[in-house]
């Protein structure tokens, strides 16, 4: 980095020195002093931001725990004796079981879609509290359910809370994280999801031995513990500095930034990040005013109209490429076949001659394998970047699908006579889970929350999260008949999508490693005219000039107050 000019003031360069702002798409450490190193060292050095991110990621644990609970509870005799409608012997059991499972996706879709405007209106952290309240109401209804209708409504409401949490937790984490370790901290969301699945799986594995209805009621009750801790604890964490800046609370944004970085607010790195945040907010606010000049009034009608048209801005010039990435990456996360292998694994274990208890244990091992994969990405995502992880993940998962397709097609009817290929299938199943967990598991949860501009970030993340839940719902519908009716064809189907994910990533997904959130305009080349570039420079110059005027005034006041009083004669 160039030496500091003589006219720098309070660690801030003059308006003519463009090193204050980043005007390129390269990693931030190529031009500025970083907050710290990448990887595990950076995570421990930025300990407070890491703690805040880990706490917010409890929302992911709630999401994962709920998924893990249902997968085991649905086959418990104690549960089926209460809800006979979903037992195997009941008429239309498949439909009613599917409806019960689908309620979580439907609720999550509704919750994620609405959380966008809630997070913009009342802040990221208060919207987490709202999500926890909604989820708690759903959990209470599920725990106390006495009939199918009550349980279904509880699943719908609980799903809304989960959808809200799955959208806002990564959003909050991305906005408080230093650029050097933002990927690692966003991975905590996926880590918490998979950890929640594992915890729920082994809890229900133990409670199934209880002879009463508490075998399934207790797991539903326990899911309120992490959500309650999150709901109360988030109140003590700082507001997102980027949300504060978007509301014109610039001084509070600086204080929050200093607290998160554990540095004085006069530190040059903090000041530079603060300037970038303010410039990006102002630029996009002016852009909105140019696009929608008739909706800038303070009336309620104008506010509602501006809120509605801002959703359409996600699909217009300046943002559509980011929306494409956010929705597309969540689409491929589901269509690379994670649910297909999870669905078929118990059948594979059963046909290999494993007893019921061992089938459950092996299914638990699959979840643990995925957790191990996610753990590695805490280091790799900021060390190697998002693109390499996605590309290698697509390659390894495609190979795994093709190998399993060959084995299933050849030995599906004779697993007991071909134990070798059977165990080879299990090995590639575990390899797939490891590959997914370290690549396509965490990265799709990380990227959407870091690529959108501040004015549309909550809405963009909401759209991406809705894509996840919608495609999750579609996969849940098509996977069972695919596996049942086509056998190896299902894995060929997902192998094709694995290959397509590789091609799509190669041509469309940019690298965001080491970039600040305010650099994304340059990463996506959305400032593509001289007029926009000039306007951005004018905003930056005005911010720096304003800062210097304030500093000069404070200096004069301090000098005046420190002047000794005249001694009376």
Phi, psi and omega in degrees: 000143181294152178294155186286133180292158185293332184271012175294142183231127180055034178080007182244133181286164178289167182297337180279345182266105187283004176292345179296323182246152179266120181243036178211174184258013182277169180300143187298331182286353175287343183235333187236166172287126180285163174288334181176184180284170174275177175072202185298322180299316179295323178299318181283328178291316176272062191294323184289316177298322178296317179298316179297317180295317180297323180291316179297330181290352173302335175299324176292323179296321177299316179299309181294319181300316181298319178297316181294323181297312186296324183300329180264321183300324184296343179249006179286132177301322180298325179285317183291333178290332177276317183249077185294340182298334183256006178287157186298332184274349183283150177288130180071023184300322181300318180295313184292324177292319178296321179295318179298318179289322183290337181301326181293318179292319179296314178298318181295321178299315179295316182296315182295321182294323181277338183292339180302305182286331178294316180295326177288325186282309190249003178101160180295315188286325178288331177290333173295320178298316178300317180298320179296320179298313179299315180297320181296319177300315178297319180295321178298315179297320179293318181295323184264008186302136177243348177211173185297319182298316180296320180294319181295317178296319178299320178295321180295312181292316177299322178297323177298317178297319179295317178298320178296317180292320182293340178270314190275333181297310176297326179298312179297316181299316182296326185277348179253354190271143169294146184299331183293332184232017182300319179299316181297320181287327176290332176298334179302332177296309179293322177301317180292324178299309183291323177298320177297320177299314181296314181299313181297321183298313184284333174294312180291332175298326178279318184288345180296343178278351177286134186279348183258182179292349176294347176302325178249335178291321182298313176301321177296323180292319184294337182291346178281345181294304179296326180292321178293317177301317179297315183299320179278319184293326183297336180296336183265358179269157182290156172292157173295124179298331180286326175292318179301316180296323180294340178261009179079011181264066189295319181295318177296325178297319178295317179297318179296320179296317178297321179295316181294323181273352181057043180224154175296151184291347177273354178300136186301321181293319178295315180298319180296317179295322179297316178299316179301316181299312182296319180295318181294318178297313181296318180300313183286334175292318177294321178298319177297320179295324178291319181289323186230065185296335183273000184243022185266000179290168184270003183291157180297320180298316179296322180296318180293316179297318180295323177297318181290315183288336179293334174295320179290336178297335178297339183252011181253174179306136182100346181213344189297326179295323179291319178297320177301315180295314183298313180288318183294320183291327176286327176299308183290332177302323179277325186273002171277001166095020181302317182288334179295314181289322178296319180296317187278341186303317178299322178295318179297316180296322181293314183291341177279000176094008179284141178286173187301317182296318180292328176299316179296320180297315180295324176296322175295324178297323177301315180296319179296321178299318177297321179297320177298317178299315179299321181302322181294330184287344176301328178268316189286331189293326177262349178275316184251337179104169183284315184302309180301321179298315181296317182294312179294323178298316178301317181297310183294321180290323177297315178299315180300314179299316182295318179295315180295322178300319179297313181294318180295317180296327186270323189239013185304326183270352187223044181300321184295335179268353182226068182296327181300303176300328178298312179289331174295322176298319178297319180299316179287334174295315178294320178297320177299313181299321178295317180294314179297314183299329183267354184226280185284352173286302185277322188299316179298336175279337183275313191294314183303326184281354180246353187260342186273151176292160186302322184291336183238009188296314182297319181290320179296317178294323177298317179296318179296318180294321176298323177299319179300312184290322179295315180288330173299317179296316180297315180297321178299328180281319188269339185294309181304310178294328177299311182292319184290320188265335184245346180061244182295340179299329179298319183283331172294320177302311181286333175296321178298316179291330174298317178293318178297323179296325177296311181297315181298315179298317183299320186267336190240333188271118178277168177270131180244004180300128175078358179271145173284162178298330182282348177277350188297334174301323180281324178300318182265003178055042181274343172266093191239023176222154180297325181296316179293320179296318179295319179296320178296316179297321180296320178297315181297315180298320179294320179297315181293317179298319178297319179297318181292323177298317179296317180296320179296317179297317179296324179294319179294319179296317180297318180295321180294316182292331182273354181292130182295143179288148179292137180280123181297141179282000000 
